[in-house]
Amino acid sequence: MRSRSTSSADGSRQSPGSRGRIRSGGRARGAWRIAGARLALGTAIAGVAVACSRGGAESDRSHPLLYVSNETEGTIAVVDADSGKVEPPITVGKRPRGLKLSPDGTRLYVALSGSPIAGPGVDESKLPPADRSADGIGVVDLKTRALVKVYPSGQDPEAFDLAPGGKTIYVSNEETSEASVLDLDRGEIVKRIPVCGEPEGVTVSPDGSTVYVTCEAENFVGVIDARSASLVTRIPVGPRPRAIAVTPDGRTLFVTSETSASVTVVDAAAREPRGSIALKAPDAADTPPRPMGIVLARDGKTAYVSNGRGTSVAVIDVATRTPTRIIAQVGTRPWGIALSADGRRLFTANGPSGDVSFIDVATGTVARRVQVGGSPWGVVVAPR
């Protein structure tokens, strides 16, 4: 007997005996299509999740935070670098001053000191006794925003710098005229190097081979060989040197000189001064600049100097070694200074007025001043 044929969905002819197989195969193909659709949907959702995650990371990077050491409050102030919103502070210990980020941006190092605050001309014999147990380099976990460790630092640490790779910290110890070498892996001071009277600013060369320390009382920059951890020479600079910036190629130093209203230029290879850059007040009636902190743009073409009691910031063209602008009325004694990653904004910590200034680099104007209270000393910019 001749079997009866039927038409399938695709128009082909099939025999009745094959219908069960066709339906079964259809169900299988349908199941595969459903599974495929679910897989595609899952992949799409995962893709959206990844995109959102990446977008969130990019958003975090584009909305950085300021961390500001508050010397009299014993805290690190946290400020949104875009909105100026002040977030809860981080308690760290006595007299937080110098600040540095770890190379991976997850930790903040802060110099803590148990020495009582004493300005110029203060009779130190009338000050309360120092608390040496409070001295150290504090470590703040930026994810939890908590102090997680305090390393030894030598007496009365004020400023310090990290060697490339983040394994070693060099600390200035003003009261003992030394620089301490802190090994982070071992968690201990491995060398104390006699440097000069009242060492202050510390900067490590880009290649990590040399450490420079300003000698506030003796008008020198001490040069330390990192490999031997020994002082190799001293470079004469302007009076009361405070801070040092090194060009990205490591060839030139710019050293702020507070009492001469100038910045000394140093040939790093020759280890000799090569003149100075004089800074002037915007108006003859204004207080002369008192150069304190200094920061270089990432491309090394521009230097920015906080002028302390001069209440201004100087802008210096590195190639021509000339000041191109004085940004006036920045704040009351701006000291700590930092530059945003895109180079468009400057931030200064203004101790006596307890605030942080946000400066628009292009216009040379103060966009806002954000109150954090206490006495802001140092400032760094970090991703959220």
ZAKOL-854385 format. One record per residue (C-alpha): residue number from 0; z, y, x. Coordinates in steps of 0.05 Angstrom, whole numbers, always signed. Last residue first. Example, Ala and Ser with C-alpha at 12.3 -4.5 7.8 and 13.67 -1.06 7.14 Angstrom:
// ZAKOL-854385
1_+143_-21_+273
0_+156_-90_+246
***
This chain:
// ZAKOL-854385
383_+887_+1146_+760
382_+848_+1159_+823
381_+886_+1200_+875
380_+893_+1273_+897
379_+949_+1291_+945
378_+1000_+1348_+946
377_+1057_+1369_+991
376_+1116_+1417_+983
375_+1132_+1433_+910
374_+1201_+1466_+903
373_+1236_+1453_+837
372_+1195_+1460_+774
371_+1128_+1427_+757
370_+1094_+1489_+728
369_+1018_+1487_+728
368_+978_+1546_+752
367_+908_+1552_+724
366_+835_+1567_+741
365_+851_+1605_+805
364_+787_+1637_+829
363_+740_+1626_+887
362_+680_+1619_+841
361_+651_+1556_+871
360_+718_+1529_+896
359_+753_+1532_+828
358_+827_+1532_+846
357_+882_+1494_+809
356_+950_+1520_+832
355_+1013_+1478_+830
354_+1081_+1507_+810
353_+1153_+1515_+829
352_+1148_+1589_+846
351_+1183_+1584_+913
350_+1146_+1520_+933
349_+1073_+1531_+916
348_+1035_+1466_+923
347_+960_+1480_+928
346_+901_+1445_+894
345_+828_+1457_+909
344_+770_+1440_+863
343_+696_+1428_+871
342_+696_+1382_+931
341_+675_+1321_+890
340_+735_+1281_+914
339_+783_+1338_+897
338_+812_+1378_+955
337_+886_+1381_+975
336_+934_+1434_+1000
335_+1009_+1433_+1015
334_+1034_+1503_+1032
333_+1021_+1558_+981
332_+1075_+1612_+989
331_+1076_+1640_+919
330_+1009_+1626_+887
329_+934_+1635_+896
328_+936_+1710_+894
327_+874_+1719_+937
326_+818_+1670_+956
325_+796_+1694_+1024
324_+723_+1681_+1038
323_+673_+1665_+1093
322_+720_+1657_+1152
321_+681_+1643_+1215
320_+675_+1582_+1259
319_+599_+1583_+1254
318_+593_+1508_+1242
317_+661_+1500_+1208
316_+651_+1555_+1156
315_+722_+1574_+1138
314_+753_+1587_+1069
313_+822_+1620_+1070
312_+873_+1608_+1015
311_+921_+1662_+992
310_+993_+1680_+979
309_+1002_+1709_+1050
308_+1071_+1678_+1048
307_+1037_+1610_+1058
306_+964_+1617_+1077
305_+935_+1551_+1055
304_+873_+1537_+1096
303_+807_+1507_+1072
302_+755_+1481_+1121
301_+681_+1474_+1107
300_+625_+1433_+1138
299_+662_+1368_+1150
298_+622_+1330_+1098
297_+686_+1308_+1064
296_+711_+1380_+1060
295_+766_+1394_+1110
294_+839_+1407_+1093
293_+890_+1455_+1124
292_+963_+1470_+1112
291_+1002_+1529_+1139
290_+966_+1593_+1158
289_+1009_+1656_+1147
288_+958_+1705_+1121
287_+978_+1779_+1125
286_+1016_+1806_+1065
285_+972_+1851_+1024
284_+966_+1926_+1033
283_+905_+1920_+1077
282_+870_+1880_+1023
281_+839_+1811_+1025
280_+887_+1793_+1082
279_+855_+1774_+1148
278_+844_+1709_+1185
277_+826_+1705_+1258
276_+790_+1642_+1282
275_+810_+1620_+1351
274_+779_+1603_+1418
273_+757_+1538_+1450
272_+824_+1506_+1465
271_+823_+1447_+1513
270_+829_+1372_+1506
269_+760_+1363_+1538
268_+742_+1309_+1487
267_+780_+1341_+1429
266_+752_+1411_+1439
265_+803_+1454_+1403
264_+794_+1512_+1353
263_+858_+1551_+1339
262_+866_+1578_+1268
261_+894_+1647_+1260
260_+945_+1691_+1225
259_+985_+1695_+1291
258_+1052_+1673_+1261
257_+1028_+1611_+1224
256_+979_+1580_+1273
255_+936_+1528_+1238
254_+902_+1478_+1284
253_+828_+1460_+1276
252_+808_+1402_+1320
251_+738_+1385_+1342
250_+702_+1322_+1366
249_+729_+1269_+1319
248_+661_+1260_+1285
247_+694_+1271_+1217
246_+723_+1338_+1241
245_+798_+1336_+1254
244_+848_+1378_+1215
243_+916_+1397_+1244
242_+978_+1429_+1215
241_+1035_+1477_+1233
240_+1027_+1513_+1299
239_+1080_+1566_+1310
238_+1042_+1608_+1360
237_+968_+1594_+1375
236_+947_+1533_+1416
235_+961_+1503_+1484
234_+940_+1429_+1490
233_+992_+1379_+1513
232_+977_+1316_+1551
231_+982_+1240_+1554
230_+1041_+1225_+1509
229_+1050_+1150_+1502
228_+1038_+1097_+1450
227_+996_+1057_+1500
226_+941_+1042_+1450
225_+951_+1105_+1407
224_+945_+1154_+1465
223_+986_+1214_+1442
222_+963_+1286_+1449
221_+1017_+1339_+1436
220_+991_+1403_+1406
219_+1026_+1462_+1437
218_+1059_+1527_+1415
217_+1129_+1508_+1440
216_+1173_+1513_+1378
215_+1122_+1486_+1327
214_+1095_+1429_+1370
213_+1037_+1402_+1329
212_+1024_+1328_+1337
211_+956_+1295_+1350
210_+948_+1219_+1351
209_+889_+1188_+1388
208_+851_+1122_+1385
207_+849_+1115_+1310
206_+773_+1125_+1305
205_+781_+1183_+1256
204_+834_+1216_+1300
203_+906_+1212_+1273
202_+939_+1276_+1248
201_+1013_+1296_+1251
200_+1042_+1365_+1235
199_+1114_+1378_+1256
198_+1143_+1369_+1325
197_+1203_+1415_+1336
196_+1206_+1420_+1412
195_+1159_+1371_+1446
194_+1133_+1300_+1448
193_+1184_+1246_+1466
192_+1154_+1181_+1438
191_+1196_+1132_+1398
190_+1165_+1063_+1395
189_+1166_+1001_+1351
188_+1199_+1030_+1289
187_+1206_+974_+1239
186_+1175_+941_+1179
185_+1140_+887_+1219
184_+1076_+893_+1180
183_+1085_+969_+1171
182_+1093_+984_+1245
181_+1124_+1053_+1249
180_+1112_+1095_+1312
179_+1161_+1152_+1317
178_+1144_+1221_+1345
177_+1200_+1257_+1380
176_+1234_+1324_+1388
175_+1299_+1295_+1358
174_+1307_+1345_+1301
173_+1233_+1350_+1286
172_+1219_+1276_+1279
171_+1143_+1272_+1268
170_+1119_+1205_+1242
169_+1060_+1160_+1261
168_+1047_+1105_+1211
167_+1014_+1039_+1229
166_+979_+984_+1189
165_+937_+1028_+1143
164_+869_+1006_+1168
163_+857_+1072_+1203
162_+924_+1099_+1227
161_+967_+1133_+1175
160_+995_+1203_+1184
159_+1063_+1235_+1184
158_+1100_+1299_+1165
157_+1174_+1315_+1154
156_+1217_+1258_+1180
155_+1290_+1277_+1193
154_+1311_+1223_+1243
153_+1267_+1163_+1256
152_+1225_+1133_+1201
151_+1255_+1068_+1176
150_+1217_+1041_+1116
149_+1237_+1052_+1043
148_+1212_+1004_+990
147_+1191_+998_+917
146_+1195_+1070_+891
145_+1166_+1066_+822
144_+1102_+1090_+789
143_+1086_+1020_+763
142_+1013_+1024_+783
141_+1024_+1076_+837
140_+1074_+1033_+875
139_+1113_+1085_+914
138_+1133_+1071_+987
137_+1186_+1115_+1019
136_+1184_+1132_+1092
135_+1255_+1141_+1115
134_+1317_+1185_+1123
133_+1369_+1180_+1067
132_+1418_+1139_+1109
131_+1419_+1198_+1157
130_+1456_+1241_+1107
129_+1463_+1307_+1144
128_+1527_+1347_+1143
127_+1531_+1410_+1100
126_+1503_+1474_+1131
125_+1547_+1526_+1164
124_+1532_+1504_+1235
123_+1458_+1509_+1218
122_+1461_+1585_+1215
121_+1396_+1599_+1178
120_+1345_+1642_+1215
119_+1284_+1606_+1189
118_+1299_+1562_+1128
117_+1349_+1505_+1125
116_+1347_+1448_+1076
115_+1399_+1396_+1091
114_+1377_+1335_+1132
113_+1375_+1270_+1092
112_+1299_+1266_+1095
111_+1245_+1228_+1057
110_+1172_+1225_+1080
109_+1127_+1197_+1025
108_+1077_+1140_+1024
107_+1037_+1129_+961
106_+1010_+1060_+944
105_+949_+1033_+908
104_+896_+1078_+938
103_+865_+1023_+981
102_+873_+1063_+1045
101_+946_+1079_+1027
100_+956_+1150_+1003
99_+995_+1200_+1045
98_+1051_+1250_+1030
97_+1096_+1295_+1073
96_+1156_+1326_+1037
95_+1208_+1288_+996
94_+1277_+1319_+1007
93_+1324_+1264_+984
92_+1302_+1204_+945
91_+1242_+1176_+906
90_+1246_+1191_+831
89_+1176_+1191_+801
88_+1160_+1248_+752
87_+1139_+1239_+679
86_+1070_+1269_+666
85_+1050_+1342_+672
84_+984_+1358_+637
83_+939_+1401_+680
82_+878_+1377_+640
81_+834_+1356_+698
80_+881_+1339_+755
79_+931_+1305_+709
78_+998_+1320_+742
77_+1051_+1274_+770
76_+1111_+1305_+805
75_+1142_+1263_+860
74_+1217_+1269_+859
73_+1278_+1289_+899
72_+1285_+1353_+860
71_+1291_+1402_+918
70_+1232_+1377_+958
69_+1184_+1362_+902
68_+1126_+1321_+930
67_+1064_+1329_+888
66_+1020_+1272_+865
65_+957_+1298_+831
64_+919_+1251_+785
63_+846_+1236_+779
62_+802_+1235_+717
61_+733_+1215_+743
60_+759_+1153_+776
59_+795_+1131_+713
58_+732_+1143_+672
57_+692_+1101_+721
56_+743_+1045_+714
55_+741_+1052_+638
54_+666_+1051_+638
53_+668_+988_+680
52_+716_+956_+632
51_+676_+980_+572
50_+613_+951_+604
49_+649_+886_+618
48_+674_+882_+546
47_+604_+899_+520
46_+575_+844_+563
45_+628_+795_+539
44_+611_+813_+467
43_+537_+803_+482
42_+551_+737_+516
41_+592_+714_+456
40_+537_+735_+409
39_+485_+698_+450
38_+529_+637_+453
37_+540_+640_+377
36_+465_+647_+366
35_+452_+588_+412
34_+503_+546_+375
33_+471_+565_+309
32_+402_+549_+336
31_+427_+483_+364
30_+457_+466_+297
29_+393_+483_+262
28_+353_+439_+310
27_+401_+382_+296
26_+396_+393_+220
25_+321_+395_+226
24_+321_+330_+266
23_+361_+297_+211
22_+314_+324_+158
21_+254_+300_+196
20_+284_+232_+209
19_+299_+225_+137
18_+229_+248_+118
17_+193_+200_+165
16_+184_+144_+115
15_+153_+192_+66
14_+95_+206_+114
13_+86_+275_+145
12_+28_+325_+141
11_+33_+389_+180
10_+43_+456_+144
9_+100_+481_+188
8_+151_+468_+133
7_+126_+397_+126
6_+74_+375_+77
5_+79_+308_+43
4_+44_+240_+51
3_+44_+181_+4
2_+40_+113_+36
1_-19_+68_+24
0_+0_+0_+0
***
